[in-house]
Amino acid sequence: FTQDNGSGTPIQKSTMSSGVLCADECLKVFEEMKIRNAYQYIVFKITDDKKSIVIDVKGEPGASFEDFTSKLPDGGCRYAVLDVEINTKSGATTNKLIFIAWSDDNASVKPKMLYASSKDALKKTLSGINEEYQATDRGDLDLAEIKKKAGSV
C-alpha cells in the first residue's frame, strides 16, 4: 500500500506478515503525545476484523499508572505507549515514551500470535520510541521495572 503524503512522493504504509495496517489516527495522536504531551498513555488494539490497528483509549496528562493498567484487558492483548518520568545518570529527571506490548498469558493463542506478528507495523509508524517492555501478566506491570527499561537509573 502506498499513500501520497502531499509532496508527490508516495510513502509506504506499514504492514507486516499478518497484513494488519496501522490506522492514520495512530500516528496523529502519537505525534500529539510526543510533541505536545497531550496524553499520559495511548492504548492501541487490533480491530475485530483483524485488518487495522486503532486507538482503544487515551489517558489524559497526569493519569495514574493504575488508570493505565486498568485499560489493559485480562485475557486479552494490547499495545501501548506510556509517558514515564525517569531519573538520568546525571541526576536530572526527564520524560521518555516506552512501547508496551501486553499479551496476557490467559489470552488464547490466535490473538497472541496476531499481536506478535503485527507489532512491527505499529512500532515502525511511531518514530522516536527506542525501548519496548513486554508484559504477560499483571505482575509484569511494575512501574519501577518499566522506568528502568526506559532508561531510569
C-alpha positions, 0 to 999 in steps of 0.5 A: 500500500502506498499513500501520497503524503502531499509532496508527490512522493508516495510513502509506504504504509506499514504492514507486516506478515499478518497484513494488519495496517496501522490506522492514520489516527495512530500516528496523529495522536502519537505525534500529539503525545510526543510533541505536545504531551497531550496524553499520559498513555495511548492504548492501541488494539487490533480491530475485530476484523483483524485488518487495522490497528486503532486507538482503544483509549487515551489517558489524559496528562497526569493519569495514574499508572493504575488508570493505565493498567486498568485499560489493559484487558485480562485475557486479552492483548494490547499495545501501548505507549506510556509517558514515564518520568525517569531519573538520568545518570546525571541526576536530572529527571526527564520524560521518555515514551516506552512501547508496551506490548501486553499479551496476557498469558490467559489470552488464547493463542490466535490473538497472541500470535496476531499481536506478535506478528503485527507489532512491527507495523505499529512500532515502525509508524511511531518514530522516536520510541527506542525501548519496548517492555513486554508484559504477560501478566499483571505482575509484569506491570511494575512501574519501577521495572518499566522506568528502568527499561526506559532508561531510569537509573 
